[in-house]
Amino acid sequence: MFVNLTPHDINIIDNMTGRVVRTIPVSGIVARVYQQETAAGEVDGIPLVILKAGPVQDLPKPRAGTYYIVSRAVQEACPDRHDLLVPTWMVRSADRRTILGCAAFTVN
């Protein structure tokens, strides 16, 4: 089972035909990594900040047989979680402006 913890429906596209073979709808919950900012001075009047990954929020605990679709930032913040999938092999529209879906997922 897939649970989509991103803010977008995920279209799975057959790499050979270019057709959508499955759509995984949003779950209504979005897992996020919050960032902690620290002031680091400025350059020519432009503020500089140091960003560090903060806590992950709204990520359910692992559940047997369930994979959670998340952002790369969430997956990277949880290196020991092997149930987190990130869309990859992105398929774009002919003008390359719109992401239509993905043809694979990455896993830790």
KAZI-V783582 format. One record per backbone hydrogen bond with DSSP energy under -1.0 kcal/mol. CO is the residue of the C=O (numbers start at 1). NH is the residue of the N-H. If there is no record, write none. Layout:
((CO & NH) (CO & NH))
This chain:
((1 & 67) (3 & 69) (4 & 27) (5 & 31) (10 & 24) (11 & 102) (12 & 21) (12 & 22) (14 & 18) (19 & 14) (22 & 12) (24 & 10) (32 & 57) (34 & 54) (36 & 52) (38 & 50) (41 & 48) (43 & 46) (46 & 43) (48 & 40) (50 & 38) (52 & 36) (55 & 34) (57 & 32) (63 & 66) (67 & 3) (68 & 85) (69 & 5) (71 & 75) (72 & 76) (73 & 77) (75 & 78) (78 & 81) (83 & 68) (85 & 70) (86 & 106) (88 & 103) (88 & 104) (89 & 103) (91 & 100) (91 & 101) (93 & 96) (98 & 93) (101 & 91) (102 & 13) (104 & 88) (106 & 86))
